[in-house]
């Protein structure tokens, strides 16, 4: 209760500190402490695989959803968080001062007409703690990375593939649950420009003239990609089928690493 004693000097309105102290500080402090004590979370387990109908294509590699780079990124993020925690603890009055010392400082602040020093220090800790919580959230396994390979069913000739990476939110009801999608097409080399690109319809959008091994992207999408249609030059629409799908829970940092690798390094398999 002592940290609720505020500036005793009359003013024209409530002080910023008095407004802050009306917030649910115990819950805030508990959340900060939990974030500070949390370690690097265990990576989510991968599920899924090849569609049995296309099991004969299972020798073709799928995009790896794990990498050594992810371990390094998470370790670096955790180290940065720990430095913030050390700074936060170095100014934490509840760790540095005894109950009698805190009570004395509270009384002195009240009698002198100044702000409650202990309360001020606690809010300084909470400001740093906000960064600690943000760092911790970046490592939390709260996202879903989904890799899907698509093809034309019963295609005449050599089959070709569309590889798709989706960055989804685990909670589909979240108002911040916007998904992002990256897409690449693997087409056999051709001497004509017409045969080196395709037009696809997905997520209420038409991806026109997507070239082989070039990235097409759609951000802030609020639906999972569960259908892709090939748009023919004659207006014919051909639904594609899922060859394989794998997914895993991951953090924002891991999802960004996977997306970067897909954009810069991944080559969609091309059958000859």
N, C-alpha and C positions, 0 to 999 in steps of 0.2 A: 504493500500500500504506500510505502514511503516514496516510491518513484512516481507517484501520481501527484505529489505536491509541486505546484508550478509557480511561475512568477507571481509574486504577491502585489506587484505594482499595478495599479489600475491602468487600463488601456481602453482604446476605443473599440476593440474587438478581440476575439480569442487569438492567442499567440499560435504560431505554426506548431509548436511543440504540444500545446494542449489539444489541438486537432488530431495530431498523430497519435497521441496517447489514448484516443477514443477507439482506435483500431484494435482488432483482436490480436494484441501483441503476444500473448502466450502461444497462440497457434503459429504466428509468424516466427517466433524464436524457435519453436519446436521443429518447424520445417527447415529452418536454416541449420540447426544442429544436425538433423537427419541427413541433409545434403552434405554437410561438412564431414560426417563420419562415413559416408558411403564410399566404397571402393569402385574399381572398374567393374561394371556389370558383366555377367556371363553372356556371351553372344547367343542370339536366338538360334534354334535348331532349324535346319533346312528340311523342307518337306516337298513332296511332289516327284515328278519324273516324266518319263515318256508315256504318251498315250499308247495303250496296247496295240491299237490299230497301226501305229507307226513304229512298232518295236524293231523292225528291220533297219531303222535309221538310227538306232541308239548308239552306234559307234561314233556318230557326229557329236562333237563337244558342245556343251551348253556353257553359257557365261558363268564363270566361278563367282559365287556370292560371298566367298571369303578370300582374304589375302593377308599377307604379312604386313602390308601397308596399313591395314585397318588396326592391327595390334599397336603399331607405332603411333598412329594418330590418336588412339584412345589413351595410350600411355602419356603422350605429350599433353593431352587435354587434362588428364588427371593431375599431372605435375603442376600445370598452371593453376588448377583449382587449389591444390595444396598450398601454393604460395599465397593465394588469397586467404585461405584459412589461417595461415600463420599470421598474416597481417591483422586479420579479424580478431584472433585470440590475443594478440599483443595489446589490444586496446579494449578488451572485454572486462568491464568493471566487476562482473559477477565471478570472474576467475581470479582477478588481481586483488580484489578488496574483500575484507571480512564484512560480516553483517553490521558490526558496530561502526566500521569505517564508512560504509555506505549511508548508514543512518546519520552520522555526523555531517557528512557532505550535504545530505538532503536538508538538514536543519540549517546549516550555514547558508546554503543557497536561498532558502526561504526567508531567513532573517535579513539577509543582505539585499533582498529585492531582486536577486539575480535568478537565472534559470537553474534548474536542478541539474547539477553536474553529472550525477549518475544516470539520470534519464537521457541527457544529451549523449553520453557515451554509449548508452544502449542503442540509441538511434543511429549513431555512427557505425556501430557493429551491424545493425540491420541493413544499412546502405551497402556495406561491403558484402554482407550476407546475400543480398540480392544477386550479386555477381557470382557468388558461390553456387547458388541455386540454379542460375542460368547455365553455368559450366556443367553442372551435374545433369541438367536436363538434356544437354547436347549429347550426352553419353547414354541416356536411358533408351532401353529397347522398346520404343513406343511407335516406331514406324514399321511398315511392311514393304519389303522390296520384292517385286514379282518379275520374273523373267519368263516370257512366253515365246515359243516359236510357232509360226503359222505357215500353212501351205495351201495350195489349191488341191482339193480332193480329186482323185481320178484324172490327174492331168495327163494330157497326151505329150509324150516325150519326157525329158528330164525334169524332175520337180525342182522348184526353187523355193526359197524361204524368206519370211519376214520375221525378224527378231525384235521383240518389244521389251523394254524395261519400264516398269511402273514404280513410282515412289508413292505408296499409299499411306494413309493413317490407319492404325489398328482399330480405332474407334470410328466406325462409319457415320455415327450420329454427331460427331464433333462439328461445330460450326466452322472450325478452322481446318476441316478435313479435306482440303483441296489436294488432289493428286496431280502428279506431273508424269508425263509419258515421253519416252525416247523411242524412236523407231529406225531400223535399218533394213534395207532390202539387199538380198544377195542374188544378183543376176549374172548369168554366164556372159562372158565378154562377147560383144557384137560389133560389127563394123558399122551399124546404123545407130544413130542417136536415139531413134524411136524405140529400139529394143533395149536400150540401156536405162530406161526409166518406166515407172508405172504410176498409176493414179489409184489411190485407195480411199475408201470411205470408212471412217471410224469415229465414234464419240461425237456424232452429229457434225462432223467436220470432213471436208474433202481435202486429202493431201495430194495435191496435183504434182505430177512430174517428179516423183521421188526417184533420185538416181541411185544406182547401185553403190552400196557401202557409204552413202552419205546420210547424215543424221537429219531426221525430221523430228520436231519437238512440239509438244503442246503442254503448256503450263496452266495451273489453276483450273484443272478439270475436276469435276465433282462426281464422276461416275467411273467405275472400273471398266477397263477395256475388255469386253466379253464378246466382241464381234468385229471382224474386219471384212470388208467387201472389196473385191477387185473390180474397178470400173473399166470396162472395155471401151475401145474406140468407137464401137457401134452402139454404145449406150447400154450394153448388156452388163448386168451385175452378177458377179460370181462370188458367193460366200466362201470364205476361207475356213479351214479347220485347224484346231490346235494339235500340233505335233507333240509338243512337250511343254510342261510348265513346272517351274520350281519357285519356291518362295521361302522367306525367312523373316522373322522379326529382327529389327536392327535399329541402330541409333541414327540420328540425322547425319552425324559425321560419317558413318559407314555408308549410308545411302549416297551421300555426295561422292565418296570415293568410287563406289560402283558405277555411278552415272558418268563420272569423269573417265573411268577406264573403258566403259562402253563407247563413249564418244571418240576417244583418241586411239584406242588400241584394238577394240574388238572387230573381228572380221567375220561376217556371216558366211557360214560354209557354202561353197558353190560346188555342185556336182557337175562332172564333165560327162 
